């Protein structure tokens, strides 16, 4: 948030809406500054343009549908699952996404998982022990994260093999295509990878082990192996 932005009209009352499905809700400047939606399907919420710089809106979603928050010019500001977001107008009569700034957002996606196992072929690395999955987007059986909405995520992974053929790569993949990889030429070495990835709804992320030469029998270490997928504000 800009250092010199003075927040003027804070949310001072809530409008708790009835359950709603797909469609569009266009807010007006006179509406309550805190809008609570209970969505059963994807819905677009359009902020008003008849306001002043510093106006604050809080948009909450307590349902299962995805909420897309847009400016009055129909530019997407953010996408929200189950959670809340607060935005402030940077200028009077805001019309574009750039005329708004995010103050706070809850309901972010965050996954942290560990795991161990063996592999005799190219494989998605197993992370079967899920320690955190805020929006139920990670499948411990397949090792695949599936985004429920558009987001930008920071993906970090560490993989260590205790035995096997010491010639392989660890890859962070989006929709089964490599984003970044780390090559390993010996066992008992921890491979580290990190990437920022823009995801659309339904896009997938996984950690893949690809062999550089011949078959292998890799043993993955639980203690020194993890995947972290964190949505950025």
C-alpha positions in Angstrom: 0.0 0.0 0.0 1.4 3.5 -0.8 2.9 5.2 2.2 0.9 8.4 1.7 -2.5 6.9 1.1 -5.0 8.0 3.7 -7.7 5.5 4.3 -10.9 7.4 4.6 -14.1 5.3 4.4 -13.5 2.1 6.2 -16.1 -0.8 6.3 -18.6 0.2 8.9 -21.3 -2.3 8.4 -21.8 -5.7 6.7 -24.2 -6.8 4.1 -24.6 -10.6 4.6 -26.0 -11.8 1.3 -28.1 -14.9 0.6 -26.5 -17.8 -1.1 -25.7 -17.0 -4.7 -24.6 -19.0 -7.8 -23.0 -18.0 -11.0 -23.4 -14.4 -12.2 -22.2 -10.8 -11.6 -22.8 -8.5 -8.7 -22.1 -4.8 -9.4 -21.6 -2.8 -6.2 -22.6 0.9 -5.8 -20.8 3.6 -3.8 -23.7 3.7 -1.3 -23.6 0.0 -0.6 -22.2 -1.3 2.7 -18.4 -1.4 2.6 -18.3 -5.0 3.8 -20.0 -7.5 1.5 -20.2 -11.1 2.7 -21.0 -13.6 -0.1 -22.0 -17.3 0.2 -21.2 -18.6 -3.3 -22.1 -22.0 -4.6 -20.6 -21.3 -8.0 -18.1 -18.9 -9.7 -19.3 -15.2 -9.5 -17.8 -11.9 -10.5 -18.1 -8.9 -8.1 -17.5 -5.4 -9.6 -16.4 -2.6 -7.4 -17.9 0.9 -7.9 -16.3 3.9 -9.6 -18.2 6.5 -7.7 -15.8 6.8 -4.8 -12.9 8.7 -3.3 -9.2 7.9 -2.9 -8.8 5.9 0.3 -12.2 4.2 0.2 -11.8 0.7 1.7 -13.9 -2.3 0.7 -13.9 -5.7 2.4 -15.1 -8.6 0.3 -15.7 -12.0 2.0 -16.7 -15.3 0.6 -17.9 -18.0 3.0 -19.1 -20.4 0.3 -17.4 -22.9 -2.0 -17.6 -20.9 -5.3 -14.8 -18.8 -6.6 -15.2 -15.0 -6.4 -13.5 -12.8 -9.0 -13.1 -9.2 -7.9 -13.0 -6.6 -10.7 -12.8 -2.9 -11.1 -15.6 -1.0 -12.7 -13.7 -1.3 -16.0 -14.0 -5.1 -15.7 -10.2 -5.5 -14.9 -9.5 -8.4 -12.5 -8.0 -7.2 -9.2 -7.8 -10.6 -7.4 -9.5 -14.0 -7.3 -10.8 -15.3 -4.0 -11.8 -18.7 -2.7 -13.1 -19.2 0.8 -11.7 -16.1 2.6 -11.6 -12.3 2.7 -9.8 -9.5 0.9 -9.6 -5.8 1.7 -8.9 -3.3 -1.0 -8.4 0.5 -1.0 -9.0 3.0 -3.9 -5.8 4.8 -4.9 -7.6 7.5 -6.8 -11.1 9.2 -6.9 -13.5 7.5 -9.3 -11.4 4.3 -9.7 -12.0 2.3 -12.9 -9.0 0.1 -13.5 -7.3 -2.7 -11.4 -4.3 -0.4 -11.0 -6.6 2.2 -9.3 -7.0 -0.3 -6.4 -4.5 -1.8 -3.9 -4.7 -4.9 -1.8 -4.5 -4.3 1.9 -5.1 -7.8 3.2 -6.1 -11.2 1.9 -7.0 -14.4 3.8 -7.8 -17.8 2.5 -4.5 -18.1 0.6 -3.5 -21.5 -0.7 -0.6 -23.1 1.2 0.7 -26.7 1.0 3.5 -28.3 2.9 4.2 -32.0 2.6 7.0 -34.5 3.1 7.4 -38.1 2.0 9.7 -41.1 1.3 9.7 -44.0 -1.0 11.5 -45.9 -3.8 11.4 -45.4 -7.6 12.5 -47.6 -10.5 11.4 -45.3 -13.3 10.7 -41.7 -14.1 8.1 -40.6 -11.5 6.4 -37.8 -9.7 8.2 -37.7 -6.3 6.0 -39.0 -3.5 5.0 -36.5 -0.8 2.5 -38.6 1.1 2.7 -36.9 4.5 0.6 -33.7 4.2 1.3 -31.3 7.1 -0.7 -28.4 5.7 -3.2 -27.9 2.8 -5.4 -24.9 3.4 -7.7 -25.3 0.4 -7.5 -29.1 -0.2 -5.6 -28.7 -3.5 -2.8 -31.3 -3.0 -3.4 -35.0 -3.7 -1.0 -37.1 -1.6 -1.8 -40.2 -3.7 -0.6 -38.7 -7.0 1.7 -35.9 -5.7 -0.2 -33.4 -7.8 -1.3 -29.9 -6.7 -4.4 -28.7 -8.7 -5.2 -24.9 -8.4 -8.9 -24.2 -7.6 -8.6 -20.7 -9.0 -6.1 -18.4 -10.7 -3.1 -17.5 -8.5 0.6 -16.9 -8.4 2.5 -19.4 -6.3 6.0 -19.9 -4.9 7.0 -23.5 -5.2 10.1 -24.8 -3.3 11.3 -28.3 -3.0 14.1 -30.3 -1.5 14.7 -33.9 -2.5 17.4 -36.2 -1.2 18.2 -39.7 -2.4 19.9 -42.2 0.0 20.7 -44.8 -2.6 20.4 -45.6 -6.3 21.8 -44.6 -9.6 23.4 -41.1 -9.1 22.4 -39.5 -12.3 19.0 -37.8 -12.4 17.1 -34.5 -12.3 14.5 -33.0 -10.0 12.0 -30.9 -11.8 9.3 -28.5 -10.8 6.6 -28.9 -13.4 3.4 -27.0 -14.5 0.9 -29.1 -16.3 3.5 -31.8 -16.8 6.0 -29.3 -18.5 9.3 -28.5 -16.8 9.6 -25.0 -15.3 13.0 -25.5 -13.6 15.3 -28.5 -12.9 18.3 -29.4 -10.8 20.7 -32.1 -11.9 22.2 -34.5 -9.4 25.3 -36.6 -10.1 25.6 -38.5 -6.8 23.6 -39.9 -4.0 23.3 -38.5 -0.5 23.0 -35.0 -2.0 20.0 -32.8 -1.5 18.6 -31.2 -4.6 16.9 -27.8 -4.2 14.5 -26.1 -6.6 12.4 -23.0 -6.4 10.1 -21.2 -8.9 7.4 -18.6 -9.1 4.5 -19.9 -11.3 1.3 -18.2 -12.5 -1.6 -20.7 -12.5 -5.0 -20.6 -14.0 -7.9 -22.6 -12.4 -7.2 -26.3 -13.0 -3.5 -26.0 -13.7 -1.3 -28.5 -11.9 2.1 -28.5 -10.2 4.2 -31.5 -9.3 7.8 -32.5 -8.5 9.2 -34.9 -11.0 12.3 -37.1 -10.9 13.7 -37.8 -14.3 16.7 -40.1 -14.9 19.6 -38.9 -17.0 20.9 -42.4 -17.8 19.5 -45.9 -17.4 17.1 -47.4 -14.9 17.6 -46.6 -11.3 16.4 -47.6 -7.9 16.2 -44.4 -5.8 15.3 -44.3 -2.2 13.9 -41.0 -1.2 14.5 -39.7 2.4 11.6 -38.5 4.4 13.6 -36.3 6.8 15.3 -34.3 4.0 12.5 -34.0 1.5 9.6 -31.6 1.2 7.4 -29.6 -1.1 6.1 -26.1 -0.3 3.5 -24.4 -2.5 2.5 -20.9 -1.2 0.1 -18.5 -2.9 1.4 -14.9 -3.1 -0.8 -12.0 -2.2 
